[in-house]
């Protein structure tokens, strides 16, 4: 069993979710469509961390989650 910590902002979990993260489980490596590869997903994730508007930030993280859900089965 493993316990991961984080916070209310998804970017606090970047060590797990970014392709370069030290605790990354390989989720992004299983993406089937090359144009939605690791770099593109990391860029969306980073945009979310830099966005100050909460609604826009949520939309970016929502987009990131949709890509993961759709392409990492």
N, CA, C and O atoms as a GROMACS GRO file, in nm:
protein
  292
    1UNK      N    1   0.085  -0.116   0.000
    1UNK     CA    2   0.000   0.000   0.000
    1UNK      C    3   0.090   0.123   0.000
    1UNK      O    4   0.194   0.126   0.065
    2UNK      N    5   0.047   0.223  -0.074
    2UNK     CA    6   0.122   0.348  -0.081
    2UNK      C    7   0.027   0.463  -0.056
    2UNK      O    8  -0.087   0.462  -0.103
    3UNK      N    9   0.073   0.559   0.017
    3UNK     CA   10  -0.007   0.678   0.042
    3UNK      C   11   0.058   0.798  -0.022
    3UNK      O   12   0.177   0.823  -0.002
    4UNK      N   13  -0.020   0.874  -0.098
    4UNK     CA   14   0.031   0.993  -0.163
    4UNK      C   15  -0.038   1.115  -0.103
    4UNK      O   16  -0.157   1.111  -0.073
    5UNK      N   17   0.036   1.220  -0.088
    5UNK     CA   18  -0.022   1.342  -0.034
    5UNK      C   19  -0.040   1.442  -0.146
    5UNK      O   20   0.010   1.423  -0.256
    6UNK      N   21  -0.110   1.546  -0.118
    6UNK     CA   22  -0.134   1.649  -0.217
    6UNK      C   23  -0.207   1.765  -0.152
    6UNK      O   24  -0.191   1.789  -0.033
    7UNK      N   25  -0.284   1.833  -0.229
    7UNK     CA   26  -0.359   1.946  -0.179
    7UNK      C   27  -0.479   1.970  -0.269
    7UNK      O   28  -0.514   1.886  -0.352
    8UNK      N   29  -0.541   2.084  -0.251
    8UNK     CA   30  -0.659   2.114  -0.330
    8UNK      C   31  -0.625   2.146  -0.475
    8UNK      O   32  -0.710   2.132  -0.563
    9UNK      N   33  -0.502   2.188  -0.502
    9UNK     CA   34  -0.460   2.217  -0.638
    9UNK      C   35  -0.394   2.092  -0.698
    9UNK      O   36  -0.301   2.037  -0.638
   10UNK      N   37  -0.438   2.048  -0.813
   10UNK     CA   38  -0.380   1.928  -0.874
   10UNK      C   39  -0.230   1.937  -0.897
   10UNK      O   40  -0.161   1.835  -0.896
   11UNK      N   41  -0.179   2.058  -0.916
   11UNK     CA   42  -0.036   2.070  -0.946
   11UNK      C   43   0.052   2.025  -0.829
   11UNK      O   44   0.169   1.995  -0.849
   12UNK      N   45  -0.003   2.020  -0.710
   12UNK     CA   46   0.076   1.972  -0.597
   12UNK      C   47   0.108   1.823  -0.611
   12UNK      O   48   0.194   1.771  -0.539
   13UNK      N   49   0.039   1.754  -0.700
   13UNK     CA   50   0.065   1.613  -0.725
   13UNK      C   51   0.151   1.589  -0.848
   13UNK      O   52   0.152   1.479  -0.903
   14UNK      N   53   0.223   1.692  -0.891
   14UNK     CA   54   0.300   1.680  -1.015
   14UNK      C   55   0.404   1.569  -1.011
   14UNK      O   56   0.440   1.516  -1.116
   15UNK      N   57   0.453   1.534  -0.897
   15UNK     CA   58   0.552   1.428  -0.888
   15UNK      C   59   0.495   1.293  -0.932
   15UNK      O   60   0.569   1.204  -0.973
   16UNK      N   61   0.364   1.279  -0.924
   16UNK     CA   62   0.297   1.156  -0.969
   16UNK      C   63   0.249   1.171  -1.113
   16UNK      O   64   0.262   1.077  -1.192
   17UNK      N   65   0.194   1.288  -1.149
   17UNK     CA   66   0.123   1.302  -1.276
   17UNK      C   67   0.207   1.347  -1.393
   17UNK      O   68   0.175   1.312  -1.507
   18UNK      N   69   0.312   1.422  -1.372
   18UNK     CA   70   0.396   1.465  -1.485
   18UNK      C   71   0.479   1.346  -1.534
   18UNK      O   72   0.517   1.260  -1.455
   19UNK      N   73   0.505   1.343  -1.662
   19UNK     CA   74   0.581   1.232  -1.719
   19UNK      C   75   0.722   1.222  -1.660
   19UNK      O   76   0.781   1.115  -1.660
   20UNK      N   77   0.775   1.333  -1.610
   20UNK     CA   78   0.909   1.334  -1.552
   20UNK      C   79   0.907   1.318  -1.400
   20UNK      O   80   1.012   1.321  -1.336
   21UNK      N   81   0.789   1.302  -1.342
   21UNK     CA   82   0.776   1.293  -1.197
   21UNK      C   83   0.843   1.169  -1.139
   21UNK      O   84   0.840   1.062  -1.200
   22UNK      N   85   0.902   1.183  -1.022
   22UNK     CA   86   0.971   1.074  -0.957
   22UNK      C   87   0.881   0.959  -0.915
   22UNK      O   88   0.928   0.846  -0.902
   23UNK      N   89   0.753   0.986  -0.892
   23UNK     CA   90   0.658   0.882  -0.853
   23UNK      C   91   0.563   0.845  -0.965
   23UNK      O   92   0.460   0.781  -0.942
   24UNK      N   93   0.596   0.886  -1.086
   24UNK     CA   94   0.509   0.863  -1.202
   24UNK      C   95   0.491   0.714  -1.227
   24UNK      O   96   0.588   0.639  -1.234
   25UNK      N   97   0.368   0.671  -1.241
   25UNK     CA   98   0.336   0.529  -1.257
   25UNK      C   99   0.336   0.482  -1.402
   25UNK      O  100   0.307   0.365  -1.428
   26UNK      N  101   0.365   0.568  -1.495
   26UNK     CA  102   0.367   0.526  -1.635
   26UNK      C  103   0.235   0.547  -1.706
   26UNK      O  104   0.218   0.501  -1.819
   27UNK      N  105   0.142   0.614  -1.642
   27UNK     CA  106   0.011   0.637  -1.703
   27UNK      C  107   0.024   0.705  -1.838
   27UNK      O  108  -0.039   0.663  -1.936
   28UNK      N  109   0.105   0.808  -1.845
   28UNK     CA  110   0.116   0.883  -1.970
   28UNK      C  111   0.184   0.801  -2.079
   28UNK      O  112   0.160   0.827  -2.197
   29UNK      N  113   0.264   0.707  -2.044
   29UNK     CA  114   0.334   0.626  -2.144
   29UNK      C  115   0.238   0.537  -2.222
   29UNK      O  116   0.274   0.488  -2.329
   30UNK      N  117   0.119   0.515  -2.170
   30UNK     CA  118   0.024   0.427  -2.237
   30UNK      C  119  -0.071   0.501  -2.330
   30UNK      O  120  -0.165   0.442  -2.383
   31UNK      N  121  -0.048   0.628  -2.350
   31UNK     CA  122  -0.135   0.704  -2.440
   31UNK      C  123  -0.122   0.650  -2.581
   31UNK      O  124  -0.012   0.631  -2.632
   32UNK      N  125  -0.234   0.625  -2.644
   32UNK     CA  126  -0.235   0.560  -2.774
   32UNK      C  127  -0.218   0.658  -2.891
   32UNK      O  128  -0.180   0.616  -3.000
   33UNK      N  129  -0.246   0.784  -2.870
   33UNK     CA  130  -0.238   0.880  -2.979
   33UNK      C  131  -0.115   0.968  -2.961
   33UNK      O  132  -0.107   1.044  -2.864
   34UNK      N  133  -0.018   0.960  -3.052
   34UNK     CA  134   0.108   1.033  -3.037
   34UNK      C  135   0.092   1.184  -3.024
   34UNK      O  136   0.171   1.248  -2.955
   35UNK      N  137  -0.008   1.241  -3.090
   35UNK     CA  138  -0.023   1.387  -3.082
   35UNK      C  139  -0.069   1.431  -2.942
   35UNK      O  140  -0.067   1.551  -2.912
   36UNK      N  141  -0.109   1.339  -2.858
   36UNK     CA  142  -0.144   1.369  -2.720
   36UNK      C  143  -0.040   1.307  -2.627
   36UNK      O  144  -0.073   1.252  -2.523
   37UNK      N  145   0.085   1.319  -2.666
   37UNK     CA  146   0.193   1.256  -2.592
   37UNK      C  147   0.229   1.326  -2.464
   37UNK      O  148   0.162   1.419  -2.420
   38UNK      N  149   0.335   1.278  -2.404
   38UNK     CA  150   0.379   1.325  -2.273
   38UNK      C  151   0.398   1.477  -2.270
   38UNK      O  152   0.350   1.542  -2.177
   39UNK      N  153   0.467   1.532  -2.368
   39UNK     CA  154   0.496   1.675  -2.365
   39UNK      C  155   0.370   1.759  -2.369
   39UNK      O  156   0.358   1.858  -2.297
   40UNK      N  157   0.274   1.720  -2.454
   40UNK     CA  158   0.149   1.796  -2.465
   40UNK      C  159   0.073   1.793  -2.334
   40UNK      O  160   0.018   1.894  -2.291
   41UNK      N  161   0.069   1.677  -2.270
   41UNK     CA  162  -0.004   1.666  -2.144
   41UNK      C  163   0.067   1.743  -2.033
   41UNK      O  164   0.001   1.806  -1.950
   42UNK      N  165   0.199   1.737  -2.030
   42UNK     CA  166   0.274   1.814  -1.931
   42UNK      C  167   0.252   1.964  -1.951
   42UNK      O  168   0.245   2.039  -1.854
   43UNK      N  169   0.242   2.007  -2.077
   43UNK     CA  170   0.218   2.149  -2.105
   43UNK      C  171   0.083   2.194  -2.050
   43UNK      O  172   0.073   2.301  -1.990
   44UNK      N  173  -0.020   2.113  -2.071
   44UNK     CA  174  -0.153   2.147  -2.017
   44UNK      C  175  -0.146   2.154  -1.864
   44UNK      O  176  -0.200   2.246  -1.803
   45UNK      N  177  -0.079   2.059  -1.805
   45UNK     CA  178  -0.064   2.055  -1.659
   45UNK      C  179   0.007   2.180  -1.608
   45UNK      O  180  -0.033   2.239  -1.508
   46UNK      N  181   0.115   2.220  -1.679
   46UNK     CA  182   0.190   2.340  -1.639
   46UNK      C  183   0.108   2.468  -1.660
   46UNK      O  184   0.118   2.561  -1.580
   47UNK      N  185   0.029   2.472  -1.767
   47UNK     CA  186  -0.057   2.588  -1.789
   47UNK      C  187  -0.155   2.605  -1.673
   47UNK      O  188  -0.182   2.717  -1.630
   48UNK      N  189  -0.207   2.494  -1.624
   48UNK     CA  190  -0.298   2.499  -1.510
   48UNK      C  191  -0.231   2.558  -1.387
   48UNK      O  192  -0.293   2.633  -1.312
   49UNK      N  193  -0.106   2.525  -1.366
   49UNK     CA  194  -0.032   2.576  -1.249
   49UNK      C  195  -0.006   2.726  -1.261
   49UNK      O  196   0.007   2.795  -1.160
   50UNK      N  197   0.003   2.776  -1.384
   50UNK     CA  198   0.036   2.917  -1.405
   50UNK      C  199  -0.087   3.006  -1.416
   50UNK      O  200  -0.077   3.128  -1.407
   51UNK      N  201  -0.203   2.945  -1.436
   51UNK     CA  202  -0.326   3.021  -1.456
   51UNK      C  203  -0.380   3.072  -1.323
   51UNK      O  204  -0.401   2.994  -1.230
   52UNK      N  205  -0.402   3.202  -1.313
   52UNK     CA  206  -0.453   3.261  -1.189
   52UNK      C  207  -0.605   3.258  -1.178
   52UNK      O  208  -0.660   3.253  -1.068
   53UNK      N  209  -0.673   3.260  -1.291
   53UNK     CA  210  -0.819   3.255  -1.290
   53UNK      C  211  -0.864   3.112  -1.256
   53UNK      O  212  -0.832   3.017  -1.328
   54UNK      N  213  -0.936   3.098  -1.148
   54UNK     CA  214  -0.974   2.965  -1.099
   54UNK      C  215  -1.057   2.886  -1.200
   54UNK      O  216  -1.037   2.765  -1.214
   55UNK      N  217  -1.149   2.952  -1.269
   55UNK     CA  218  -1.233   2.882  -1.367
   55UNK      C  219  -1.151   2.834  -1.486
   55UNK      O  220  -1.172   2.722  -1.535
   56UNK      N  221  -1.059   2.917  -1.533
   56UNK     CA  222  -0.973   2.876  -1.644
   56UNK      C  223  -0.879   2.764  -1.602
   56UNK      O  224  -0.853   2.671  -1.678
   57UNK      N  225  -0.828   2.774  -1.478
   57UNK     CA  226  -0.739   2.670  -1.426
   57UNK      C  227  -0.813   2.537  -1.416
   57UNK      O  228  -0.760   2.432  -1.455
   58UNK      N  229  -0.935   2.541  -1.366
   58UNK     CA  230  -1.015   2.418  -1.356
   58UNK      C  231  -1.040   2.359  -1.494
   58UNK      O  232  -1.034   2.238  -1.511
   59UNK      N  233  -1.067   2.443  -1.594
   59UNK     CA  234  -1.092   2.395  -1.730
   59UNK      C  235  -0.968   2.325  -1.786
   59UNK      O  236  -0.980   2.224  -1.855
   60UNK      N  237  -0.850   2.378  -1.757
   60UNK     CA  238  -0.726   2.314  -1.803
   60UNK      C  239  -0.707   2.178  -1.738
   60UNK      O  240  -0.675   2.081  -1.806
   61UNK      N  241  -0.726   2.171  -1.607
   61UNK     CA  242  -0.712   2.042  -1.538
   61UNK      C  243  -0.820   1.943  -1.581
   61UNK      O  244  -0.796   1.823  -1.587
   62UNK      N  245  -0.940   1.995  -1.609
   62UNK     CA  246  -1.047   1.908  -1.660
   62UNK      C  247  -1.007   1.848  -1.795
   62UNK      O  248  -1.029   1.729  -1.820
   63UNK      N  249  -0.949   1.932  -1.882
   63UNK     CA  250  -0.904   1.885  -2.013
   63UNK      C  251  -0.797   1.777  -1.996
   63UNK      O  252  -0.801   1.674  -2.064
   64UNK      N  253  -0.703   1.800  -1.906
   64UNK     CA  254  -0.597   1.703  -1.879
   64UNK      C  255  -0.657   1.570  -1.833
   64UNK      O  256  -0.616   1.464  -1.880
   65UNK      N  257  -0.753   1.575  -1.742
   65UNK     CA  258  -0.816   1.453  -1.691
   65UNK      C  259  -0.893   1.379  -1.800
   65UNK      O  260  -0.894   1.256  -1.803
   66UNK      N  261  -0.958   1.453  -1.890
   66UNK     CA  262  -1.030   1.390  -2.001
   66UNK      C  263  -0.934   1.312  -2.091
   66UNK      O  264  -0.963   1.200  -2.133
   67UNK      N  265  -0.819   1.373  -2.120
   67UNK     CA  266  -0.720   1.306  -2.204
   67UNK      C  267  -0.672   1.178  -2.138
   67UNK      O  268  -0.663   1.074  -2.203
   68UNK      N  269  -0.641   1.186  -2.010
   68UNK     CA  270  -0.596   1.067  -1.938
   68UNK      C  271  -0.704   0.959  -1.940
   68UNK      O  272  -0.676   0.843  -1.969
   69UNK      N  273  -0.826   0.997  -1.911
   69UNK     CA  274  -0.936   0.901  -1.907
   69UNK      C  275  -0.963   0.838  -2.043
   69UNK      O  276  -0.990   0.719  -2.053
   70UNK      N  277  -0.955   0.919  -2.148
   70UNK     CA  278  -0.987   0.870  -2.283
   70UNK      C  279  -0.877   0.786  -2.345
   70UNK      O  280  -0.905   0.696  -2.425
   71UNK      N  281  -0.752   0.812  -2.310
   71UNK     CA  282  -0.642   0.751  -2.384
   71UNK      C  283  -0.550   0.662  -2.301
   71UNK      O  284  -0.448   0.615  -2.352
   72UNK      N  285  -0.584   0.638  -2.178
   72UNK     CA  286  -0.497   0.554  -2.093
   72UNK      C  287  -0.572   0.432  -2.042
   72UNK      O  288  -0.564   0.399  -1.924
   73UNK      N  289  -0.644   0.368  -2.127
   73UNK     CA  290  -0.720   0.250  -2.086
   73UNK      C  291  -0.645   0.124  -2.117
   73UNK      O  292  -0.694   0.014  -2.090
   0.00000   0.00000   0.00000
